[in-house]
Structure formats: structure tokens, C-alpha cells
Amino acid sequence: MTSAEHDIFDKTDPRHAWYDKLKKLLASCKAQKIEPPRIVIITDIEQDYDDLLALLFLIEMHRWEAVHLVGVIVNVGEEPILEKRAKFVQTVFNLLGLHKIPVAIGKRGFPEPKSEAEKAKHNAIFFYSLKNETFEQAAWNNTTFPTGTELLRKLASESRPLTVLLLSSLEDIADFLEECKKDQATVTSTGIFPHEEMQNNNYHLDKAREYCQILWQNKIGSDAWFRNVATAARLPATLMNDLFQHGPVGKHLEWQWRRLEYKFWFDPHYWPFRPMLDKEWYLKRRCGLQETSQDFRQYKARGVDFSTASKQLIGVIAYDCCAAVGAVGDDFMREMGILREETDNFPDYNKSGQIHRVFGDKVYEGDNTLGGINPGPLSNVMQAFLLSALMATVTFDKGFHQTYSKDIALCQAPKFSVDTALEPFSNRPDEFLTVLLPLMRSAGDNPTMARTRWSLKKKAAADGQKFRELVKSKFPGWYSRHNDGKTGGEVLPNRSHFPYEALFQDFLRKKRESQQRR
């Protein structure tokens, strides 16, 4: 596909200016014989939507030959889940007209589970995959995927440097670097920082430590992108409405984003994942409100219903897509005005010559520079190139079964009530409904799984009863199904068992009823 075919925005459209800047950069690189970076992505795609946004952004950069996207490795999960992830990426590539970029299956991404409780932890994965059964039978998915190690070996055997965009577990890259120490200098990582507290490291701490040690010992460069960059550069919710107009991948993104945002809204209001993930967290992190603002104080006091949040407050936090922008390179970021010039107010820890850079975190007290990142241009660049990536979507929409939920944002539905939402489903045989409803009703205003466990342990201690025996007596069916009685772990209901989709559909039903009454 030529550059001329990419001029999809009218010259009067402000987004056209980003393509003019890209053309200027590419012409300069060509004149200087600078090769575009080769990028391989390691991802747990389908965990949430920002991995897919990162992939789409680099697909557009690949079309423009601003980068060479040389492969995608999927990890985190047992074999059936890994194959599902791989087929999803393969499907996206084919729907967007790309057929030659290899997709590989990586490693489990976390240590061997030692108990049923640990297994449950890694089963709490929400797959909102493309809803068309014909994709499973499509010719492009009738293939045997190479392993992640095989793909990395092949890519590293070539003479050019390789940028590894790490969006998930570090097990694959740690094992590979340990295996081929002679070739380590050809590998650069972005999207992760050698620090054990970062989310990517938590999948497999031992492998994270190995990876960090190899980086430090061999002076392999890395960039870290913290979440507050994405929060500052949040994309408008209207972007998802625009993406929906362009083929099945855009439809999927909008469909997935709505459901995940519903879950992000539901949890802090009714079932926080952790005590600190409360309504304040939701208003600051997901809605981007300042604590000093009137809206923050108002919504903190009385809460915010999902209709209002989806219409007025929430945006798209494209965390992994920010790291993808960084993977294109400093020249690209500076040309687009994303990375500031190294003037007096540029943070020292990110100036030229620094091996490990940090974008977004307040490395020093009072540092509000985001590591030298300008969030406005970053947001605008992501919007323009994400939309243009989907405008090239292959027309493959027949039989694509997903319901467009755009009108949710226009809905003035009654305030959500956990009791009324769960009541219609309380007679279903699914045991989590009969277990979770009384737990949620009895655990106070902000129940959490952790608090439920603490409450049960406290009760067991007061009654002189073993915790395991209390769980067994309180939830006998659940216990026999999820606890093997051998490993010493107890499994309580967690988010993988929660009926988010049922609750979301109940919200849609109420929306329709509200509209009919008008």
C-alpha cells in the first residue's frame, strides 16, 4: 500500500497535519539511509482493549514503513487460552489485509500454580473476543503456530537490532535473553522498566528479576511507560464511536471497551477488587477528575450512575498504545511534538545517554514533567493513526454478531441497584449468584473479596473453628467444586465468577424500557 493511498483525511482536517509530519520524517530518514525499527510485540492481548490499540497503531506505522512489525508473541495462560489469543491476532491481521506477519505462542507467563486458589487467580480473565464463529474456521486460523522462542531465535539471527515491546509477562523475554547471551546487544525493550513492583513483573517475579538483572549486567536499554502518561493523554470516548464505523475490528473495540468500562464502574460502587479501588479511585483514575473540582466532590458524595459516567466522564486510557508510540522511536516522537527537546526543563533521567528511561512516573519529588512527554500531541497522534488504521479494514462484516451500544451514552437509565440487577438471575442454577448476592448484601457498603475473607477468618477465630471448615460449611457446593482438599488453599468467589455480562445486559434492558416510556 502506497503513501498516497493513506491520505484518508481531507487537507482541511487537522488530522491531516500528522501525516504531513510523518511524510517529512520518512523522507529525512530515507535521505540519511536510516532503517525503520524492527518491532516484535509480546502481549496478553484480549485481557483488555489497550493491547489491541497498541497493535493497531503499529499496524498503521508498518503500512507507512515507519516501522517493520516482524511478529507478535502471545503469552499468559494455559495452552487453550494461548491458542485463542494467537487466533485473535491472526484474525485481526487478516481482517486488516495483513497476511505475512508471523504470530507465535509464548509461555504460560506465570509460575506453576501450587493450589486451587492460585489457579483461580489466573482464571480471572475476561475474554471479549470477536463474536463470529466463522473466524474459528477461517482458513487463516487453520495453521500451526510457532513457539515464541522459535520466532525470537529467528528474528535475533538477523543482523539488525530488534525492539521488543513488552506488554505482559516477562517470562518469554527473560528465558530468551538467558539462552542467547551472545546476541543480547541486539535486543532493546520498551514498555517495561526493571522494577519488580510494576504490573508486568507481577505475572512472574522470578523471571522479572532475571530479566532486570540481564538488562543491568549487559547494558541493554529499556523504556518504561507508566499509567499516568495514558491518563494525561486519555482519548475521547467519541473515538470508540468513530472506530465502530470501520469494520469488525472497530466494532469489537467499541463492544469490548463498553463492557470493560462497565466493569470498572461496577466494581468500585458495589464490589471493589481491593479496598483502595473505591469510588475516589474511579473518579480520579477512570474519569480523570481532580480532587479539587466540584464534579469530584459532587460525585464522591452521591456517586455517579453509569449513564452519566459513559456520557460525560470516561475516556479511553490507551496505556499500551503509549508504549507502542515510544517504540517507533525518539525521532518520531520529537517530530510529532510528543517528546520535548532536551532543554533546561527536560528531566535529567531521560536525557540522551540514559540506558533506562522512565516516562510518566514522578521519579523525583515535585517532578510533573511526565518524563518529557507532552500528553496533548500524544493523544492527538494516537487518535489520528488508530482511526486511519481501521479505515483500511478489509470488508469482512457478514455475520458479525455484536450489538452496537453507542446509545448507552445517551441513556438516562434509573440509578443502578445491585439488588434489582441480580434479582432476575437469582433463580439460575449458577452457584455464584446464590453465593455472591448474600455476601455482597452482608459485607457493608464497599464489600471486597479480601474483606469477605477477613470477615470469615475473624468469625472462624471467634467461633474456634478452622477457616477451611467454615468455608466448607458456608458454601458446600462451591467448596467441593473448587477446593481439592489437598493443597491447603481455599477458593472464595472471585471476579472470574461474577456475572458482568448479565448485569450489563440488564442495564441495556433498563435503557430500552426507559426509552420506550418517553
N, C-alpha and C positions, 0 to 999 in steps of 0.2 A: 504494500500500500504506500503510495507516494505522499509527500507532504501536502501537495495540492489537494488531495482528497480529504485531508484532515481539516481544511479551512471550513469548519462547520458553523462557526459563529460569524454573523454579519460584521463588517468592519466597523459599524456603528455600535456594536455590542461591546461593552467594556471588557468582556472576557476575551475578546479577540486580541487584546494587548498582550496577554500572557503567551499566546502563540508567536507573536512578533518577537518577544524576548527569547523564546525558545529557539526560533529560527536563527536569531543573531548569535546565540551561544553555540549552536551546532555548526554554523559557518565558521566561527572562530576556532572551534576545536578541530574542524576538518583542515583548516589552513595550517594549524600547528601540528597536525598529524597526531592528535590526542585521541586515543581509543576510548570508547564508552566503557563504563564499568560492567563487568560480568557479575550478575547477581543471582544467587540461589536463595530461596526462602525456606526456612524451617518453621512450620506453623501447625497449630492445632485448630485449623480452620473449621468453622461451624460451631465452635464453642460460643462465639458471639459474632457480631457483624463487622467489627473493625478489621479482622484478618482479611475478609473479603474486600473491604475498601482498599487495604494496602495492596492486595493482588491486582485489583482493577487499576489503581494508579500506576503500578509498574508495567501493566499490560500496555497502557497508553504510552508510557515512556519507551517501551520496547518497540511499538509501532513507529515511533518517531526516530528510532535508533539512537535515543539519548542514553539508553542502557541496552545491554543484552541480557534478557531474562533467560537463564540457562537451565532452570529446573526448580521444582517445588518438592520438598520432602514433608510429608505429614507425620506427626507423631502424637503421643499421649493417648493411651487406650490399648485395649487388647486387640487381637487381630481383626475381629469383625468391625470394630469401630474404626480402625486404621484403614481398612479397605473402603469403608463408607466415606471417610474423609477423602481418600485418593480419588474415588469415583466422582465425588462432588467437584474437585478441582478439575478433573478431566472433562467433566460436563461443562463447566464454566469456560474452559479453553475452547471447546468445540462450539459452544453457543456464540462465542465471540470471534469465531473464524480462525482460531489458532490451533494447529494440529501437531506441531513438531516439538513443542516444549515438553521435556520429559517430566513425569510425575512419579515419585518413588515413595515407598512405605518405610517409615523410620521405625524407631524403637518405642517401647511401651511408655517411656518417659518418666516413670516413677519406680521406686523400689518394689520388689515382690511383696504384695500385701501379706501381712502376718496374721491378720484376723479378719473376721467378717466386717468389723467396724471400718477397717482400712479399705476393704473392698467397696463398702457403701460410699465412702468418701469419694472414690474415683468413679463411682457410677452416677454421681450427681452432675450429669452432663445433659444439657438441653440441646437436642438436635432439631433444628427447624429447617429441614432440608428441602430441596426443590421438590414440589409436590406433583410429580408426574412419573408414574410407574414405567413409562416407556423409556425414560432415561436409563433405568437399570438395565434394560435390554438393548440399549443403543449400541451400535457397532463399536463406537469409541470406548465403551466400557467392557467390551469383550477382549480383555487383554490381561497379561500377567505383568504386574508392576515390579520393577527392580527394587532392591532394598536401598535405603538411604545411604548405607555405606558404599554400595556399588556405584551409586551416582556421584558421591563425593570423591571417590577414588578416580573416577573418570575425569571429573572436572579439574581436580588437582594435578592430574598428569599433564595437563596443558600448561604452556609456559606463562600465560598471562595471569595476573593477580585475580583473586576471587573475593568478592564481598558476600558475606553470609548474613542475611537478615534474619535475626533470631527473634521469633515471636512466641515461643513456647518453651518446652523443656530443653535443657542443655545437654541431655544425655547423648544425643547423636553427635553433636559437635565435639563434646569432651572426649568421647571414645575415638573419634576420627583423628583429632589432633594428637592424642596419645599414641595412636597407631603410626602416624606418619610424621614424626618429629622433624625429619629432614626437610619436609615441604611446608612447615608451619609458616614461614615468612610469606607464603603466597596467599595466606588467608587473613582477611580482615573481617571483624564482626561489627555489626551495628544493631541498635535496638536493645542492647543489654549492657549493663555496667557490672564490673566484677565486684559485686557486693551481695552478701548472702541474704539480705533482707528483701531484695527485690522479688517481685511476684514470679518472674520466670524461673528464678532459682529455687523457689519453694517446691516445685514439682519433684526435684531430686537433688537434695542438698549436697550429697556426696559428689555427684557429678558436677554440680555447680562449683564446688571447691576445687575439683580437678581442673575444670575449665579456667577458673580465675588464676590458679597457680601457673598454668601453661601460658596464659596471656602475660603475666608479670615476668616470668622467667625468660621468655623469648621475645619480649617487647613487641607483641602483636597488638596493633591498635584496636581500640573499641570506642564506640559512641553509645551513650545512654540517653534514652528519651523518657523522661518522667511524665506522669499523667497530667501534671498541671500545665504542661505545654498544650496538650489536647483540650484541656478545659478552657484555657485562654483563647485557643483558636477554634472553638466549637463551631460546627457548621449549622446553618439554619435548618429547622425541621422541614421547611419547604423543599429542601434538596431531595428528600426521600420521595416527595410527591412528584418531582421532576424525573427522578430516576425510574419511577414506576412506569413512565410513559414509553420506556425504551426496552422492550423485550422481557423475556422471562427472568433474566438475572436481576434486572431492575425491580421487577415485581417481587422477587424473592427478598431482596434487600429491604424493601418497604414493609413487607409482611413480617419479616424477622425482627426488624427494628421496633415496630409497634409492640410486638409481644414482649420483647426484652424490656422495653421501657415500661410496659405494664407491670412486669415482674419487679423492676426497680422501684416502681411506685408502690406496689402492694406490700413488699417486704417491710419497709420502714414504718408503714402505717399499721400493719397487723402482725407481722411475723419476721422481725429483724433477724438477719443472718448472724450478726454479732451485736452486742449491746450498743456499741458506738455507731452502728449503721442505722441511726434513727431518723426522725423527721428533719432534724437540723442538718444531718449529713446529706439527705436527699435534696433539700433546698439549696445547699451550698454547692454540692458536687454535681448533681444531675441537672439542676435548674440554673446554676450559675449566679445565684443571688448573694449579694453582700450582706453580712450580718447587720450592718448599719442601715440597710434600706427599709423603707416602710413595708414593701411587699414581704420581705423576710419576716419581719416582726408579726405581720398580719397572718401569714400562712403558718408560722410556727405556733401561734396561739390557737388557731381554729382548724388547722390542717388545710389541705388542698385536694379537691377531687380530681380524678384522672382526666376528665373532660377539660377542666381549666388548665391543668398541667400540660396536656398534649397540645392545647390550642395556643397557649400564651408563654409557657416557660421552658419546656425542654428543647434541647437541640441535639445534634449528633456529635458525640465525643469520639473522634476518629483517632484513638491512641496509636494503634499500629500503623495507620496511614501516615502519621507524622514521622515515624521511624523510616517508612518507605521513602518519604521525601528526602530525608537525610542520606539514604543510601544512594541516591542519584549523584550526590557529591556537593562539595562546597561551592564549586563554580556555578552550579545550577542554583543553589540557594542564594548566593550573592547576586546573581543576575536577576532573580525574581524579587530581591529585596527582603528575603526571609532571614538570611544571616547577615548581621550588621558587619560593617567594616571594622577592622581591628584598631579602633581609635582609643582615646584615653579612657572612655567609659565602657570598653569591651572587657569582660571578665578575664583576668589573667589565666584562670584554669582552663580556658578553652582556646587560648591563642595558639598560633602556629607552633608546631614542635611538641605540643602536648600529645602524649600517646593515648591516654584515656580521657575522653571529654564527656561532659555532663550537660545535657540540655534540659532545663526545666526545674531542677531541684535548687533550693536555696543552699548552695554549698557553704556560703559564709553568711553570718548573721547580717540582715539588712540588705542582702543581695536580691533584688527583684528583677534582674535582667533576663530571666529565663535562659541564661547561658548565652545570650547574644541573639536570641530568636525574636523576630517581630511577628506576633501572632496574627495581625491583620492580613498581611500578604500571604502567610502560610495558609490561613483559612480560604482566602480567595483562590489561591493556586490549586488547592485540593478540590474545591468545588468545580472549577473550570475543567480540569483534566479528568475528574471522575465522570462528569456528565458526558464529555466527549468520548470517553472510553465506551460507554454504553450506547452511544449513538451509532457505533459501528457494529452493534449486535446483529448477529445473523437472525433472520426472521425464522423463528422456530417456536411459535407461540401456540400451536394447535394442541388442544387438550391440556393446556396448562391450568391446573386446578388450584387456584388460590383466589381468595376474596380480597378485593381492594378495600382497605379500611381507611381511606383518606377522610371520609366524612366523620370519623371519630372526633377529629379536632373541632368540628362544627357542632358537636352534640352537647346539649345541656342536660345530661342524664342526672337522675337523682344521685345524691351522695352515696357512695358505695358503702355497703354494710356487709361485714363478713358473715353474719348470721343469715341474712337473706340471700347472700350469694351461694352459700354452701347448702342451705336447706333443700333446694331442688335435687341435690345429688346425694343427700344423706341416706337414701334407701338403696343406693347401689351396693353391690357386693364388695367393691374395693375397700379393703380394710382401712386404708389410710384416712378415708373420710370419717369413719366412726371413731378413729383414734385421734385425729388431729383436731376435730371440732371441739370435743370436751377439753382437750389440752389447751387450746387457744382461749376458750372461754374462762378457764380456771386460772390462767397464769398471769392475769393482770392486763394492763393497758398495752404494754410492749413486750409480749412474750417472745422468747427466743429459744432455739433448741438447747443452747448452753444453759439458759436459765431453767428450762424444764429438767435437764439432767441434774443441775444443782439442787433443784427443789426435791427431786426424787431421792437424791443421795441424803439430803437433810432429813427427809421423812424416814428413810431407811435407818439412819443412825438413831433417830429419836425412838423408833419402834424396836430397836435392837435387831433389825432384820438386814440380811445381806442385800446389797443393791441389786445383784443379779436376780435374786429371788423375788424382790419387789417388782422388777420389770416383768419377770415371768408371770407373776400373779396378776398384774395390772393389764398386760397385753399378751395373753397366752397364745393366740393365733399368730400374732406378729412375731413373738419370740421364737416359736417353733420354726417359723419360716426363715428367719433372718439370723438366728444365732445357732451355731453348731454345737455349743456346749463344750468345746474342746480348747478354744484359744483364749478364753478369759475376756473376750471383748463383748460389749453389749451394743446392740444396734437399736437406736431410737429412730422414730420417723424423721426424715430429713428432706431437704428441698427436692431431691430426685423423686420423692413420692408425692409431691404436692400437686394438686390439680390446677396448675396455672392456666392451661388451655381451656379447661371447663369454666374457670372463673372469667377468663377473657371473653369466651363465647356468651356467657351470661351477661357481661357488660354490653356486648353488641346487641343482645336481645332487648335489654332495657332501653338501649338507644333507639332501636326501631320502634318500640312501643311508645316512647316519648315523642318521637316524630309523628306517629300516627294520631296521637291525641291532640296535636296542634291544629 
